[in-house]
Amino acid sequence: MRYWLFKSEPSTWSWDQQVAKGDAGEEWDGVRNYQARNFMREMKIGDRGFFYHSQTEKAIVGIVEVIAEAHADSTTDDARWDCVDIKAIGPLDTPITLAMIKADERLAEMSLVRSARLSVQPVAKQEWDVICQMAGVESQ
């Protein structure tokens, strides 16, 4: 299993909207960055991800699971763009803010710290474990 981080502006697509999709999940569509697209092409069913609210909140608020591997993004006819489908697994009782992440030296090399603008990014197993510990949830 691999780990990822999915960033969204809550005004565009929020954690609550993701949760409302239930087990059917939703396409993580609209990504128009080659590196982020390539990360989605690496994802496998069952991979886990953090759901991150960008902009004003700047916090990891939940955990998602990849439920469909890379396929054509339904929001465009341009064959260059793929997406995956994800479903909500559960919220973090304690959202983990970007400030908290930056303050923890164990997370200094995390993509979120180094490549803050990328909407889909990998998370190392060690980083996943640290953030789950900070949030008080069991690492999966």
Secondary structure, DSSP 8 states (H G I E B T S, - for coil): --EEEEEE-TTTS-HHHHHHTGGG-EE------HHHHHHHHH--TT-EEEEEETTTT-EEEEEEEEEEEEEE-TT-S-TT-EEEEEEEEEEEEEEEEHHHHHH-GGGTT-HHHHSTT-SEEEE-HHHHHHHHHHHT----
